[in-house]
Amino acid sequence: MVDEHEVIVLGVGGMGSATARYLARRGVDVLGIERFDVPHARGSSHGLTRIIRLSQYEDPAYVPLVERALDRWQDIDDGRPTSLLHQVGSVDFGPSDSSLYQGAKRSCELHDIEHEVLSGDELGERFPGYDLPPEYRGVYQPAGGFLHPEQCVVACVQSAHAGGATIRARERVETWEASESGVRVETDEGEYLAETLVVTAGGWTGQLVPSLAEFLQPERQVQSWFQPTRPSSFEPEQFPVFVADVPEGHYYGFPVYRVPGFKLGKYHHRGETGSPAELDREPDREDERLLREFAASYFPAGAGPTMGLSTCLFTNTPDGDFLLDTHPDHASVVIGAGFSGHGFKFASVVGEVLGELAIDGGTDHPIEPFEIARLRSTTAP
Ligand SMILES: Cc1cc2nc3c(=O)[nH]c(=O)nc-3n(C[C@H](O)[C@H](O)[C@H](O)COP(=O)(O)OP(=O)(O)OC[C@H]3O[C@@H](n4cnc5c(N)ncnc54)[C@H](O)[C@@H]3O)c2cc1C
């Protein structure tokens, strides 16, 4: 007998777990299918920390969504024995003319977000782990901080379970087919039917939805943890998360949390793109060198011996913005993909958006910038 559900969520990582949670809490019969474990370290939602910041230097259009996301994370976090959300503050810094600093300031001003503008010197006085050129500028926001991504996935899946969802890990979706009557999904274990399919397959979405593959580029990333030589300066109470735009590139970092090291990474690291199977998942000396150089220049007391290195996947779209939409050819298929390097913080609200698209056929959230058609129009001859 074929197993039937109202909605199937394909991929139970950051976005899929939040979508399954939202749907189950609305009383929907939902099945989530995950090819690896729940959680796991082969996709995009692992590494113990993900920045959440209200300023959105990328585009102020993201601010209403991130405000809702923060509210949802607080709700998901409520009553859990260990916190998912750590509001240690956040800093967006760079030279005063950098687009990151200017964009962060603009989005705070436009949306009336509590913030302070601090010079490089002032940042160093307040947060002694920071050692920036005095003429640099940073936007400090007390409400920023980090999420624990693996625990967010766990919390969402537990909440989905409590709402009656079925989640099946270690089962790989091989194909899907949409018709007038719904969708049929085939895995390496069996066959399932549903009214609606939500695809949240991260770096694998292009393989599962080939018509979108040209817009979804997986990219190898590396996260490093270095022992602080002055540990007190890298404690969460003393060290806000940061995003930096400096001549060497675009970096981000976190206080010490769960691993005895100051964590940092570089956006678009070494520019290595390819399918998830092609990308090298083993970090090497060059990865380490590149990240250590940045730490030594801007956070010298955080550049001690290496404590850990790990790889991860971005899924980039041509304009860096998400895809949150119904499939252009199939009304019963909803897509949530292309979260590039900044999607995790939004997962709690993305779960609502995708759930509403699946069940209500639309959403009041402001998702026009994330329609698939915008990409087609930019690449049309
Ligand atoms: C190093 C790094 C640092 C980052 N830092 C930040 C940050 O500080 N703040 C922030 O907001 N964002 C950050 N991001 C981005 C953010 O983490 C991602 O945008 C987000 O995790 C994407 O979630 P996802 O659900 O799309 O992907 P995933 O969490 O990878 O989920 C996709 C799931 O689909 C499953 N799947 C794929 N194919 C199949 C199949 N055939 N059958 C069944 N299951 C399948 C996968 O196994 C996976 O579990 C960072 C990303 C990386 C890599």
The ligand as an SDF file (V2000), in Angstrom:
LIG
                    3D

 53 58  0  0  0  0  0  0  0  0999 V2000
   29.8770   27.8390    6.9870 C   0  0  0  0  0  0  0  0  0  0  0  0
   28.5240   28.4580    6.9330 C   0  0  0  0  0  0  0  0  0  0  0  0
   28.2510   29.5500    7.7440 C   0  0  0  0  0  0  0  0  0  0  0  0
   27.0040   30.1410    7.7040 C   0  0  0  0  0  0  0  0  0  0  0  0
   26.7480   31.1900    8.5530 N   0  0  0  0  0  0  0  0  0  0  0  0
   25.4990   31.6980    8.6330 C   0  0  0  0  0  0  0  0  0  0  0  0
   25.1810   32.6180    9.6450 C   0  0  0  0  0  0  0  0  0  0  0  0
   26.0330   32.9830   10.4590 O   0  0  0  0  0  0  0  0  0  0  0  0
   23.9000   33.0760    9.7040 N   0  0  0  0  0  0  0  0  0  0  0  0
   22.9380   32.6820    8.8420 C   0  0  0  0  0  0  0  0  0  0  0  0
   21.8030   33.1390    8.9410 O   0  0  0  0  0  0  0  0  0  0  0  0
   23.2100   31.7700    7.8730 N   0  0  0  0  0  0  0  0  0  0  0  0
   24.4610   31.2710    7.7550 C   0  0  0  0  0  0  0  0  0  0  0  0
   24.7610   30.3280    6.8170 N   0  0  0  0  0  0  0  0  0  0  0  0
   23.7360   29.9320    5.8520 C   0  0  0  0  0  0  0  0  0  0  0  0
   22.7600   28.9570    6.4300 C   0  0  0  0  0  0  0  0  0  0  0  0
   23.3980   28.0610    7.3210 O   0  0  0  0  0  0  0  0  0  0  0  0
   22.0770   28.1950    5.2910 C   0  0  0  0  0  0  0  0  0  0  0  0
   21.4710   29.1570    4.4380 O   0  0  0  0  0  0  0  0  0  0  0  0
   21.0010   27.2600    5.8270 C   0  0  0  0  0  0  0  0  0  0  0  0
   21.5360   26.3870    6.7790 O   0  0  0  0  0  0  0  0  0  0  0  0
   20.4030   26.4750    4.6620 C   0  0  0  0  0  0  0  0  0  0  0  0
   19.4650   25.5200    5.1690 O   0  0  0  0  0  0  0  0  0  0  0  0
   18.7990   24.4580    4.1900 P   0  0  0  0  0  0  0  0  0  0  0  0
   17.6610   23.8670    4.9360 O   0  0  0  0  0  0  0  0  0  0  0  0
   18.5380   25.0980    2.8610 O   0  0  0  0  0  0  0  0  0  0  0  0
   19.9490   23.3720    3.9350 O   0  0  0  0  0  0  0  0  0  0  0  0
   20.2980   22.0900    4.8240 P   0  0  0  0  0  0  0  0  0  0  0  0
   20.2300   22.4210    6.2570 O   0  0  0  0  0  0  0  0  0  0  0  0
   21.5440   21.5080    4.2640 O   0  0  0  0  0  0  0  0  0  0  0  0
   19.0860   21.1150    4.5530 O   0  0  0  0  0  0  0  0  0  0  0  0
   18.8540   20.4530    3.3310 C   0  0  0  0  0  0  0  0  0  0  0  0
   18.5700   19.0240    3.6830 C   0  0  0  0  0  0  0  0  0  0  0  0
   18.0730   18.3290    2.5540 O   0  0  0  0  0  0  0  0  0  0  0  0
   18.5700   17.0060    2.6580 C   0  0  0  0  0  0  0  0  0  0  0  0
   18.4660   16.3660    1.3510 N   0  0  0  0  0  0  0  0  0  0  0  0
   19.1080   16.7270    0.2160 C   0  0  0  0  0  0  0  0  0  0  0  0
   18.8010   15.8860   -0.7860 N   0  0  0  0  0  0  0  0  0  0  0  0
   17.9400   14.9800   -0.2900 C   0  0  0  0  0  0  0  0  0  0  0  0
   17.2920   13.8340   -0.8440 C   0  0  0  0  0  0  0  0  0  0  0  0
   17.4770   13.4650   -2.1190 N   0  0  0  0  0  0  0  0  0  0  0  0
   16.4940   13.1100   -0.0500 N   0  0  0  0  0  0  0  0  0  0  0  0
   16.2930   13.4450    1.2560 C   0  0  0  0  0  0  0  0  0  0  0  0
   16.9080   14.5120    1.8430 N   0  0  0  0  0  0  0  0  0  0  0  0
   17.7140   15.2700    1.0700 C   0  0  0  0  0  0  0  0  0  0  0  0
   19.9970   17.2250    3.1110 C   0  0  0  0  0  0  0  0  0  0  0  0
   20.5900   16.0590    3.6150 O   0  0  0  0  0  0  0  0  0  0  0  0
   19.8280   18.3090    4.1290 C   0  0  0  0  0  0  0  0  0  0  0  0
   19.6490   17.8110    5.4480 O   0  0  0  0  0  0  0  0  0  0  0  0
   25.9960   29.6880    6.8240 C   0  0  0  0  0  0  0  0  0  0  0  0
   26.2710   28.5880    6.0050 C   0  0  0  0  0  0  0  0  0  0  0  0
   27.5160   27.9620    6.0700 C   0  0  0  0  0  0  0  0  0  0  0  0
   27.7860   26.7900    5.1910 C   0  0  0  0  0  0  0  0  0  0  0  0
  1  2  1  0
  2  3  1  0
  2 52  2  0
  3  4  2  0
  4  5  1  0
  4 50  1  0
  5  6  2  0
  6  7  1  0
  6 13  1  0
  7  8  2  0
  7  9  1  0
  9 10  1  0
 10 11  2  0
 10 12  1  0
 12 13  2  0
 13 14  1  0
 14 15  1  0
 14 50  1  0
 15 16  1  0
 16 17  1  0
 16 18  1  0
 18 19  1  0
 18 20  1  0
 20 21  1  0
 20 22  1  0
 22 23  1  0
 23 24  1  0
 24 25  2  0
 24 26  1  0
 24 27  1  0
 27 28  1  0
 28 29  2  0
 28 30  1  0
 28 31  1  0
 31 32  1  0
 32 33  1  0
 33 34  1  0
 33 48  1  0
 34 35  1  0
 35 36  1  0
 35 46  1  0
 36 37  1  0
 36 45  1  0
 37 38  2  0
 38 39  1  0
 39 40  1  0
 39 45  2  0
 40 41  1  0
 40 42  2  0
 42 43  1  0
 43 44  2  0
 44 45  1  0
 46 47  1  0
 46 48  1  0
 48 49  1  0
 50 51  2  0
 51 52  1  0
 52 53  1  0
M  END
$$$$
